[in-house]
Amino acid sequence: MVASVRVWTSDLARLTGKQPLAYRRRVDVFKALADSTRRTILDELVDRDGQTLFEVCNRLITKHGIDSSRQAISQHLDVLEEAGLVMVRRQGRYKFHDLNTAPLSEIAERWPIRERGDP
């Protein structure tokens, strides 16, 4: 039975071009940052880390005039989480979103800023 499941998942990946959920690759950091709403969400998490979805939605509406649905903001947070830019922690029935800048540090280390005149 296990062998047939492995064959099925590999066939599914080959036919659809999609990996099963457990093996899905992380979203590219650049793709996550390409959307202005997601960048604004990150800005809000810089101002106040550890926000719930409700708090993020309220801050986007009041401070930025972004009137997206909770579902849309939740999907943006999922993309940011898959890219590793947002970490989620649960406390009781609440889900808190924290900023994680490690993926950005990796980018900065890969392409360091050079002073003018340096080779």
SEPA-100996 format. One record per atom (N, C-alpha, C): x, y, z. Coordinates in steps of 0.001 Angstrom, whole numbers, padded with zeros to 6 digits, always signed. Layout:
BEGIN
XYZ/...
This chain:
BEGIN
+000822-001198+000000/+000000+000000+000000/+000867+001264+000000/+001934+001285+000789/+002802+002462+000852/+003424+002730-000506/+003869+001685-001182/+004481+001859-002503/+003497+002459-003489/+002231+002033-003432/+001234+002580-004358/+000950+004045-004076/+001010+004440-002793/+000810+005848-002447/+001963+006679-002989/+003194+006168-002873/+004354+006894-003405/+004250+007057-004910/+003837+005995-005578/+003675+006068-007035/+002604+007086-007383/+001500+007073-006645/+000403+007990-006928/+000835+009436-006742/+001559+009739-005649/+001973+011124-005422/+002990+011577-006458/+003884+010681-006869/+004845+011089-007893/+004145+011262-009240/+003151+010398-009540/+002368+010564-010769/+001592+011869-010738/+001029+012182-009584/+000268+013423-009438/+001169+014625-009686/+002351+014602-009112/+003298+015711-009299/+003703+015835-010759/+003954+014693-011408/+004375+014716-012807/+003245+015203-013706/+002017+014764-013443/+000888+015123-014304/+000428+016567-014106/+000404+017002-012871/-000121+018339-012587/+000957+019406-012517/+002200+018980-012333/+003270+019952-012164/+003298+020532-010767/+002478+019990-009857/+002414+020485-008484/+002883+019393-007544/+003593+019791-006518/+004037+018850-005512/+002941+018694-004457/+002858+017534-003827/+001919+017387-002717/+002245+018395-001636/+001259+018753-000839/+001395+019813+000151/+002605+019626+001055/+002867+018411+001520/+003976+018176+002442/+005329+018467+001803/+005407+018410+000475/+006686+018590-000202/+006760+019886-000992/+005786+020750-000826/+005755+021985-001593/+006944+022869-001222/+007574+023433-002227/+008707+024330-001999/+008216+025644-001421/+009115+026278-000667/+008772+027579-000118/+008643+028602-001238/+007789+029566-001003/+007587+030646-001962/+008851+031492-002016/+009220+031920-003182/+010377+032768-003377/+010176+034094-002641/+011188+034533-001929/+011115+035782-001165/+010808+036955-002092/+011403+036952-003281/+011175+038049-004213/+009725+038089-004678/+009131+036922-004904/+007718+036876-005298/+006831+037362-004161/+007188+036999-002939/+006403+037451-001788/+006476+038966-001638/+007631+039540-001933/+007818+040987-001783/+007307+041779-002984/+006940+041098-004057/+006518+041782-005281/+005186+042499-005114/+004372+042080-004174/+003042+042660-004003/+003090+043798-002981/+002499+044933-003335/+002552+046106-002448/+001783+045880-001148/+000699+045126-001180/-000053+044851+000045/+000793+044018+001002/+001510+043039+000486/+002363+042221+001349/+003502+043047+001945/+004040+043976+001160/+005092+044853+001709/+004520+045733+002812/+003296+046195+002639/+002653+047018+003663/+002389+046203+004923/+002002+044948+004761/+001799+044072+005920/+003114+043927+006687/+004222+043736+005967/+005526+043636+006629/+005875+044927+007355/+005561+046078+006734/+005802+047365+007399/+005023+047454+008711/+003805+046954+008695/+002981+046975+009911/+003545+046048+010977/+004101+044933+010568/+004702+044022+011543/+006012+044581+012097/+006674+045440+011317/+007859+046126+011848/+007416+047094+012948/+006322+047826+012697/+005805+048778+013692/+005324+048078+014954/+004635+046951+014773/+004067+046231+015919/+004041+044743+015602/+004987+044022+016157/+005108+042585+015925/+004046+041830+016734/+003698+040631+016277/+002787+039776+017034/+001326+040159+016903/+000896+040495+015699/-000496+040890+015482/-001335+039701+015012/-002620+039755+015356/-003568+038773+014840/-004052+039249+013477/-004750+038375+012769/-005319+038747+011469/-006244+039954+011612/-007062+039959+012645/-007986+041072+012886/-007215+042385+013047/-006131+042361+013811/-005337+043575+014021/-004670+044038+012733/-004130+043108+011962/-003496+043470+010694/-004522+044120+009767/-005706+043521+009660/-006768+044079+008798/-007140+045488+009233/-007315+045684+010537/-007684+047015+011039/-006611+048047+010759/-005359+047706+010945/-004276+048656+010696/-004150+048983+009208/-004371+047984+008344/-004301+048250+006899/-005412+049199+006468/-006594+049047+007046/-007713+049927+006697/-007490+051331+007235/-007155+051445+008522/-007067+052771+009142/-005838+053563+008720/-004681+052918+008614/-003445+053642+008305/-003151+053773+006820/-003634+052800+006014/-003229+052769+004606/-004396+052803+003629/-005614+052714+004130/-006786+052728+003249/-006914+051476+002397/-006257+050388+002798/-006347+049127+002060/-007561+048373+002591/-008593+048302+001776/-009859+047715+002205/-010040+046330+001576/-009111+045441+001862/-009201+044065+001361/-009979+043223+002368/-010523+042125+001897/-011263+041231+002787/-010291+040521+003730/-010823+039992+004830/-009997+039235+005763/-009390+038023+005067/-010166+037416+004175/-009671+036244+003452/-008471+036618+002577/-008543+037758+001907/-007431+038201+001053/-006184+038478+001888/-006360+039143+003025/-005219+039438+003900/-004647+038134+004464/-005514+037194+004795/-005070+035897+005282/-004230+035177+004224/-004644+035266+002976/-003878+034643+001890/-002522+035330+001715/-002489+036658+001853/-001214+037379+001782/-000293+036930+002921/-000843+036782+004127/-000047+036326+005255/+000476+034905+005032/-000326+034062+004385/+000112+032696+004065/+001304+032716+003111/+001262+033590+002107/+002372+033698+001160/+003633+034170+001891/+003478+035151+002767/+004617+035655+003532/+005172+034578+004464/+004281+033771+005026/+004719+032677+005894/+005476+031611+005089/+004963+031273+003921/+005636+030280+003071/+007007+030761+002624/+007162+032071+002474/+008458+032638+002088/+009397+032759+003279/+008882+032497+004472/+009704+032582+005669/+009812+033969+006247/+009062+034925+005698/+009130+036309+006177/+008231+036560+007385/+007268+035682+007608/+006367+035789+008749/+006340+034447+009458/+006471+034492+010768/+006360+033296+011599/+005022+033373+012338/+004375+032224+012462/+003074+032181+013121/+003207+031394+014414/+002613+031940+015473/+002548+031218+016738/+001108+031249+017230/+000697+030165+017815/-000675+030059+018313/-000673+030148+019831/-001645+030886+020335/-001905+030941+021772/-003410+030820+021939/-003822+029679+022430/-005254+029442+022554/-005885+029424+021183/-006913+030227+021026/-007579+030264+019722/-007043+031366+018814/-006028+032080+019270/-005473+033181+018488/-004204+032759+017769/-003997+033359+016618/-002822+033109+015790/-002101+034445+015650/-000875+034520+016129/-000096+035748+016098/+000960+035668+015006/+001141+036791+014310/+002087+036861+013185/+003271+037729+013585/+004468+037156+013457/+005700+037848+013809/+006594+037958+012579/+007280+039080+012471/+008197+039313+011356/+009459+038481+011536/+009939+037891+010457/+011201+037147+010451/+012064+037724+009327/+013140+038378+009687/+013983+039034+008677/+015133+038156+008191/+015197+036917+008655/+016305+036026+008253/+016413+035864+006733/+015294+035660+005999/+015441+035541+004540/+016014+036805+003889/+015717+037960+004457/+016261+039208+003921/+017757+039315+004217/+018167+038814+005365/+019603+038805+005710/+020382+037927+004747/+019775+036787+004368/+020429+035892+003414/+020654+036594+002077/+019679+037401+001660/+019806+038144+000400/+020916+039186+000518/+020930+039903+001647/+021951+040935+001850/+023354+040331+001903/+023474+039133+002483/+024782+038481+002544/+025223+037992+001167/+024257+037588+000362/+024609+037086-000969/+025091+038214-001874/+024426+039348-001789/+024795+040497-002619/+025096+041688-001712/+026298+041733-001143/+026623+042816-000214/+026724+044154-000934/+026446+045188-000217/+026548+046548-000755/+028021+046949-000719/+028505+047384-001851/+029910+047798-001940/+029983+049306-001996/+031059+049813-001441/+031317+051245-001516/+031720+051584-002938/+031445+052784-003373/+031860+053201-004722/+033380+053145-004810/+033853+052639-005945/+035297+052518-006142/+035829+051146-005774/+035045+050354-005000/+035468+048973-004696/+035233+048095-005909/+036134+047139-006164/+035956+046255-007334/+034813+045284-007141/
